[in-house]
Amino acid sequence: MKELREFAQHKADFDQLNTRVLGISVDDKSGAQTAWQRAAQQQFPILSDIDMRAIRAYGLVHSSGRVDGADIAIRATILVDENGNLLWRRASINTLDTETAQDVLTRIKQSQ
């Protein structure tokens, strides 16, 4: 949630670079709605991907990652161009290993 909140606080910076932020959550619609309201501060959409189709398409599933053997999503930050081409991605190795908004803004500037 901290990462979403930080990205929301930098919305104007992303807008200035003609960049849209989108969150993807494996929570159900209610959970994604809560994240959108509380963490993203309604600054960008949060996609509810409960069946993990988008997460799987980007190769961001840790198979049998939960204690009960269920799959979990790998926390990641990806940069996609206007044609849907992947420009850059960084998968986290744990929940504390995340990109800051400033890190991502720098990546965007480098790709332009």
N, C-alpha and C positions, 0 to 999 in steps of 0.2 A: 504494500500500500504506500510505503514511503516513496518508492520510485514513481508511482502514478501521481502522487501529490506534487513531487518536484517537477515532473513534466508539465503538469497543469499550471504551475507557477511560472513556467517559461513559455507559455502559449504564444505570447506576443513575439518572442524570439523565433519560434518555429514559423509563425505566420510571416515574419519578415523575410525568411528564407524560402517562402512559398512551399512550406512543408506541412503536411497533415499528420497528426499523431493519431494512432488507433491502438487501443488495447485489446488483447485477446485473452479471455478468461475461460477456463474449463468449468467454471461454476455455472449453475443453471441461470435462467434469466433473472430471477430474483437476486441472486448473488452478484451477477454482473451489474444489475441496476444499483445495488448498494455501493459497489465499487465506483460506479459512474458518479453517484451523488456525493459520496464521502471523500474518496481519494482523488478521483479525477476532477472533482469540483465542477462537473458538467462542462468541462472545457474541451473534451474530445470523446468520441464514442468508445464504448467497450463492447466487443463482440462476445456473445455467449457461445462458446464452442464446446458444449457439454459432450458431444460425441467425438471430439478431438480431430475432426477432419482437417481443419486449417493447421492445427498443431502438427499433425502427422505429415501434411503436405510439405511443411518446412523441416521435417526431420527432427522435431523437438520433443520426442517422447522417450522417457526413461522407462523401458519395459520392465514390468514387475517391480517398480520403484518403491511401492508402499509395502509396509509390513505384511499386509494381507495378500500381496502378490499383484495388486492392481497397477495398471500403468499410471504414470504421472507426467505432467508437462514439465519440460525443462524451461526454466526462466531464461529468456533471451531478449535481445534487442536486435531488430533487423531494419535495414534501410532498403526500401524498394522504390524504383523509379516510377514515373507516371505510366509506363507500359507494363508494369508488373515484374520487371526484371530485378532480381536480387543484386544489390550493389555491395552490401556488406552485412555480416551477421556476427554476433558474438553470443555464444551460449554460456551461461553462468555455470560455475562448478559447484556452487552452493547458494543458499538463499541470501547470503550477505554479499556475494560477488555479483554486483550489478553495475551497469553503466550509469553515470550521472547524466543529467540533461545537458550539462556543459560538454561532456565527452561526445555525446551524440551530435550536438550542434557543431562541434569542431569537425566531426566526420562528414556532416552534410556540407559544410563549407569546402572541405577537401574534395568532395565528389562533384562539385559544381564547376 
